[in-house]
Amino acid sequence: MGWLVGDLADAGLVNIVGGCWGTSPAHIAAIAQAVAPHKPRVIPTIEPRLRLSGLEPFELTKDIPFVNVGERTNVTGSAKFRKLITAGDYAAALQVARDQVENGAQIIDVNMDEGLLDSEAAMVTFLNLVAAEPDIAKVPVMVDSSKFAVIEAGLKCVQGKPVVNSISLKEGEEKFLHEANIARRHGAAVVVMAFDEQGQADTYARKTEICKRAYDILVERIGFPPEDIIFDPNIFAIATGLEEHNNYGVDFIEATRWIRQNLPHAHISGGVSNLSFSFRGNEPVREAMHSVFLYHAIKAGMDMGIVNAGQMIVYDDIDPELRQVCEDVILNRDPGASERLLALAEKYRGQGKAVKEQDLAWRSWPVEQRLSHALVHGITEYIETDTEEARAKAERPLHVIEGPLMAGMNVVGDLFGDGKMFLPQVVKSARVMKQAVAYLMPFMEEEKARNLAAGTNLGERATAGKIVLATVKGDVHDIGKNIVGIVLQCNNFEVIDLGVMVPAAKIIETAKAEKADIIGLSGLITPSLDEMSFLAGEMQRNGLDMPLLIGGATTSRVHTAVKIDPAYPAGSVVHVNDASRAVGVASSLLSRERGPSYAAEIRADYAKITAAHHRAQADKKRLSLKDARTNATRIDWAAAKPVKPSFLGVRSFSNYPLAELVEYIDWTPFFQSWELTGRFPAILDDKVVGEAARSLYADARKMLERIVAENWFTAKAAIGFWPANAVGDDIIVYADDDRDASIGALHTLRQQLVKREDRANAALSDFIAPRGVPDYIGAFVVTAGIGEDVIADKFKADNDDYSSILCKALADRLAEAFAERMHARVRREFWGYAPDETLSTDDLILEKYQGIRPAPGYPAQPDHTEKATLFKLLDAEVNAGVTLTESYAMWPGSSVSGLYFAAPQSAYFGVGKIERDQVEDYARRKGWSVAEAERWLAPVLNYIPAAPSAGAPQETMPPLAPSGDLLPVDPPAEGGFRATGDDAALASHPAGCNCAVHLAWRKTAVGAK
């Protein structure tokens, strides 16, 4: 026990240690000796911030200028939503919520105040349904109603920390305090309306007076956290024709400024659409008014608002004439502004989007401005001409880079940081920059040679820092890494990109040789997580202390905090979830002033995340493997007679027509890979990212036409079907229908989380019939990436990273489309269990077909090593041209593999976290050691594998604790408890075991005292 407590003290995790009635003086002495060299944990100062959560945490930091509260799940604000709720069509209503989240809403406002509705019942029903939809429930909920009973009913259904909308002083202080206390008891933040016994606040004086009074009552009388107070000082309609309404916009903005300056930590929200009520039906004018209003209100301190994130126009994109009049109206700068806006509104009524004509007026500007314009707009046509003109004027070629080119890139960086440019546009800007630098390189090399001959040294360009980027060993995916590298380069960082499948030793050697400031790691498959942890440990062992950035689709803040950060105490480890944050993180880490405090904040944050993660996992109720198997998916195989495929064995497809795959492309993930959020095709008309999305889509379609017409890629596939039966949690694959000779076993994992009601603890083997019922299984490997790397590298060599990334992204989409196309053919012809299927592309994307095609390494079977069996059955390297890396990533990267299940009851699911007993059982079935199973299943383990003592051999993992009673030892002996019956198996747990089962055991034991 001493060494364990010593490790905790060394990690700075404990303040006080001691013993219990089961410990002896010898224990206490050992503990005291172990902790003596270490200082107690420094209790961090928690900065007061608004912290909310759905399934995922949300913290309102200074890096988030404005929080979009989705307004469309409000029956008073959305006619569509009201009709769906009134009709009881909750499935479609959930899609409205999902669209809000996908379109950028960081909180969803749910309101059921409709005269013909049972508002309380509707609120409860909808929020309970939301709780079962992770893609919606991940964001916090604002429970909105004018009836507090409805709000209270909603609070009982919401998971995480919500917002109450709203409470006010309109019925006096007693009711205000009563409702505030209920909200606080539920852990909710509150929206406080500027409303008192005299009515709604309409002037600056009334707004500030009421908000000050409410703040003092909440904070001083009941200790309500001020950071959880969100004031709504009332946004009223302007330009109504009534003079007394003209100053409403100014009153709100100035009240906002006063509140933020005088009521510490409070926040400001408001219903933005109220402002333009006079112009309902004229969307272009309304959108312009909202954008101008938010531009000024956010500067004053408004940090939250109920808006439709998909219906906003960028401030700079508003027609200058309309923007000027809107500013005059909102800021009340001109008594005649309302009349001018009314007159101008007729010009925009019923207008669609204006078509921009090519404007070459910028070609007459000075060369410095032309270069900046070309960089911002991604124009390459004139870059060499303009770069040469700038070079001819400059003293040195380097001065062109340090001067107009970097000035232009600074503009790009500022626009990107302000949300006025998006990733595709930034990557286009980088293409312009690279081509300009490539043009200047021969001149700089010539100058360098002259200087060397003359013995002079004029120095090199200073950069913001040097960063080594790499996709870790065994992983081949690099689109996200390449985008991050480009964004960093656009902000004057020097990036050394080592490519894909890079061993830890090479990354560390390069970082040392190049004197790098930061190392950045990327990975897509789950084994890459283990490789990242290993590399962090190697950095520690090699004495490095530079920051380590972690990114990639499977990475997360939680995994980084729990698994990677502890392996590298000498340096800062930071998870970067998208390219837009990379520059801010890197700049903060390398800042002399900000760096140390930023690193300390990250480490303290990760310590809290780690502690919360372990608590959450320990508190989740999970079944033993035996009980989970008892609750397996039940299928009546006599009624659901399996269909035999049209052939058995393997069939391969070479040079599959690419043109046939285009209609099967799901474009939504394509835009997501460029960090443009929204569903296709609606994203093309999005008010915020629509222009960038349309431009990107046009470029993609143009390149896709060339890919198909010129056969840039080769598409190959292998599919196969075999007789199969489930034996326990394994699927045995037979050579033929005699079912005598097994040619392989597919191992599956089972859910162990306790399920509600009649939901099963599923495993993929449940969807295959047991012995005695002739059933079948299929498998596939498809690729559309043969030749992709050659084309992408050619673009990169031509300094065209934009086209290189576009090429790879399209290859990925074609591979997924190929998987979709082959599955459709399997259902209709090759297996033929759904010969009459007629589904649209949207239906396929929504998985409305019978059967599933789960892939190893994904939620239903998290073990990537199962690909080995799949590839062996298909002889995939020969038949499909696809190989596996040592970490079981597929090469080419634009490849997809998986299994085919035909049972109508088969469905996609996630295994979730698994317990020690299943790991041991799985290791036995696979012929592995337990340690090997833990390594491959690390992301889904619900316990921390026990570390051996220094010099001690690795122990085999002990069995799961049985479910019998635990009794205190009397008299106390070492260990503190005695076990009854089969519970003696608990004695085999290693000292200091922290598995979730053991934590539950301790809780039970404490309760028994």
Secondary structure as GFF3:
##gff-version 3
##sequence-region A 1 1009
A	DSSP	alpha_helix	2	10	.	.	.	ID=ss1
A	DSSP	alpha_helix	25	35	.	.	.	ID=ss2
A	DSSP	beta_strand	51	53	.	.	.	ID=ss3
A	DSSP	beta_strand	57	59	.	.	.	ID=ss4
A	DSSP	beta_strand	67	70	.	.	.	ID=ss5
A	DSSP	alpha_helix	79	86	.	.	.	ID=ss6
A	DSSP	alpha_helix	90	102	.	.	.	ID=ss7
A	DSSP	beta_strand	107	111	.	.	.	ID=ss8
A	DSSP	alpha_helix	119	131	.	.	.	ID=ss9
A	DSSP	alpha_helix	134	137	.	.	.	ID=ss10
A	DSSP	beta_strand	141	144	.	.	.	ID=ss11
A	DSSP	alpha_helix	148	155	.	.	.	ID=ss12
A	DSSP	beta_strand	163	167	.	.	.	ID=ss13
A	DSSP	alpha_helix	173	185	.	.	.	ID=ss14
A	DSSP	beta_strand	189	193	.	.	.	ID=ss15
A	DSSP	beta_strand	195	196	.	.	.	ID=ss16
A	DSSP	beta_strand	199	200	.	.	.	ID=ss17
A	DSSP	alpha_helix	204	216	.	.	.	ID=ss18
A	DSSP	pi_helix	217	221	.	.	.	ID=ss19
A	DSSP	alpha_helix	222	222	.	.	.	ID=ss20
A	DSSP	three_ten_helix	226	228	.	.	.	ID=ss21
A	DSSP	beta_strand	229	232	.	.	.	ID=ss22
A	DSSP	three_ten_helix	243	245	.	.	.	ID=ss23
A	DSSP	alpha_helix	248	262	.	.	.	ID=ss24
A	DSSP	beta_strand	267	268	.	.	.	ID=ss25
A	DSSP	three_ten_helix	272	279	.	.	.	ID=ss26
A	DSSP	alpha_helix	283	300	.	.	.	ID=ss27
A	DSSP	beta_strand	304	307	.	.	.	ID=ss28
A	DSSP	three_ten_helix	309	311	.	.	.	ID=ss29
A	DSSP	three_ten_helix	315	317	.	.	.	ID=ss30
A	DSSP	alpha_helix	320	330	.	.	.	ID=ss31
A	DSSP	alpha_helix	337	348	.	.	.	ID=ss32
A	DSSP	three_ten_helix	361	364	.	.	.	ID=ss33
A	DSSP	alpha_helix	367	377	.	.	.	ID=ss34
A	DSSP	alpha_helix	383	393	.	.	.	ID=ss35
A	DSSP	alpha_helix	397	400	.	.	.	ID=ss36
A	DSSP	pi_helix	401	405	.	.	.	ID=ss37
A	DSSP	alpha_helix	406	417	.	.	.	ID=ss38
A	DSSP	alpha_helix	423	454	.	.	.	ID=ss39
A	DSSP	beta_strand	465	471	.	.	.	ID=ss40
A	DSSP	alpha_helix	479	490	.	.	.	ID=ss41
A	DSSP	beta_strand	493	497	.	.	.	ID=ss42
A	DSSP	alpha_helix	504	513	.	.	.	ID=ss43
A	DSSP	beta_strand	518	522	.	.	.	ID=ss44
A	DSSP	alpha_helix	527	541	.	.	.	ID=ss45
A	DSSP	beta_strand	548	551	.	.	.	ID=ss46
A	DSSP	alpha_helix	557	559	.	.	.	ID=ss47
A	DSSP	pi_helix	560	564	.	.	.	ID=ss48
A	DSSP	three_ten_helix	565	567	.	.	.	ID=ss49
A	DSSP	beta_strand	573	575	.	.	.	ID=ss50
A	DSSP	alpha_helix	579	590	.	.	.	ID=ss51
A	DSSP	alpha_helix	595	619	.	.	.	ID=ss52
A	DSSP	alpha_helix	625	630	.	.	.	ID=ss53
A	DSSP	beta_strand	649	653	.	.	.	ID=ss54
A	DSSP	three_ten_helix	658	660	.	.	.	ID=ss55
A	DSSP	three_ten_helix	662	664	.	.	.	ID=ss56
A	DSSP	alpha_helix	668	673	.	.	.	ID=ss57
A	DSSP	three_ten_helix	682	685	.	.	.	ID=ss58
A	DSSP	alpha_helix	690	710	.	.	.	ID=ss59
A	DSSP	beta_strand	714	727	.	.	.	ID=ss60
A	DSSP	beta_strand	730	734	.	.	.	ID=ss61
A	DSSP	beta_strand	742	747	.	.	.	ID=ss62
A	DSSP	three_ten_helix	764	767	.	.	.	ID=ss63
A	DSSP	beta_strand	775	786	.	.	.	ID=ss64
A	DSSP	alpha_helix	788	797	.	.	.	ID=ss65
A	DSSP	alpha_helix	801	825	.	.	.	ID=ss66
A	DSSP	pi_helix	826	830	.	.	.	ID=ss67
A	DSSP	alpha_helix	841	845	.	.	.	ID=ss68
A	DSSP	alpha_helix	866	874	.	.	.	ID=ss69
A	DSSP	alpha_helix	876	879	.	.	.	ID=ss70
A	DSSP	beta_strand	883	884	.	.	.	ID=ss71
A	DSSP	beta_strand	890	891	.	.	.	ID=ss72
A	DSSP	beta_strand	895	900	.	.	.	ID=ss73
A	DSSP	alpha_helix	916	926	.	.	.	ID=ss74
A	DSSP	alpha_helix	930	936	.	.	.	ID=ss75
A	DSSP	three_ten_helix	938	940	.	.	.	ID=ss76
A	DSSP	beta_strand	966	968	.	.	.	ID=ss77
A	DSSP	beta_strand	977	979	.	.	.	ID=ss78
A	DSSP	three_ten_helix	981	988	.	.	.	ID=ss79
A	DSSP	alpha_helix	996	1008	.	.	.	ID=ss80
###
